[in-house]
Amino acid sequence: MTYGNRLRRWIVVRLSSNLQHVDVARFLKYADAEGYRQILRRIDPTRRYEIMFDAGEQDTETDYYRPCYRGYYY
């Protein structure tokens, strides 16, 4: 997962009839995602749009073995 995707965890998705979804846009704030979803619903009311939270993939190498050095020793 790229750094930009890690920051933008709220995803507006378009749902299809075969239980799949297509990512439309990613947002940092839920309120921004909700506003965008409302605009999409006004433009195309025949399609279904929802908001999902992307929890991401836990990368054990970067999450558990992160360096703690901050310019001084504790």
C-alpha positions in Angstrom: 0.0 0.0 0.0 1.4 3.3 -1.0 1.9 6.2 1.5 -0.9 8.2 -0.2 -3.3 5.3 0.2 -2.3 4.9 3.9 -3.4 8.5 4.5 -6.6 8.3 2.5 -8.5 5.5 4.3 -12.1 6.4 3.4 -13.1 5.0 0.0 -16.2 5.8 -2.1 -17.1 2.6 -4.0 -19.6 1.8 -6.7 -21.4 -1.5 -5.9 -22.3 -3.8 -8.7 -24.9 -6.6 -8.9 -22.4 -9.4 -8.6 -21.3 -8.5 -5.1 -18.1 -6.7 -6.3 -17.1 -3.1 -5.9 -15.1 -0.5 -7.9 -13.1 2.1 -6.0 -14.1 5.6 -7.2 -12.2 7.9 -4.9 -10.2 8.0 -1.6 -10.4 10.6 1.1 -8.7 11.5 4.3 -11.9 12.6 6.1 -15.2 10.8 6.3 -17.1 14.0 5.8 -15.4 14.6 2.4 -16.2 11.1 1.3 -19.9 11.6 2.3 -20.1 14.8 0.4 -18.6 13.2 -2.7 -21.0 10.3 -2.4 -24.0 12.7 -2.3 -22.8 14.4 -5.5 -22.4 11.0 -7.3 -25.9 10.0 -6.2 -27.3 13.2 -7.7 -25.4 12.7 -10.9 -26.3 9.0 -11.4 -29.2 7.9 -9.1 -29.4 4.5 -10.8 -26.1 3.3 -9.3 -25.4 2.5 -5.7 -22.4 4.2 -4.0 -21.2 3.4 -0.5 -18.3 4.5 1.8 -15.8 1.9 3.1 -12.9 2.2 5.5 -9.7 0.6 4.3 -8.0 -0.9 7.3 -5.0 -1.8 5.1 -2.6 -4.7 5.3 -0.5 -5.2 8.3 3.1 -5.3 7.2 5.0 -7.1 10.0 8.4 -5.9 8.8 7.6 -2.2 9.0 5.2 -2.3 11.9 7.2 -4.3 14.4 10.8 -3.5 13.4 10.6 0.3 13.0 13.7 2.1 14.1 13.4 4.1 17.4 16.4 6.3 17.0 15.5 10.0 17.3 18.9 11.6 17.5 19.6 10.7 21.1 19.7 7.6 23.2 17.2 6.9 26.0 
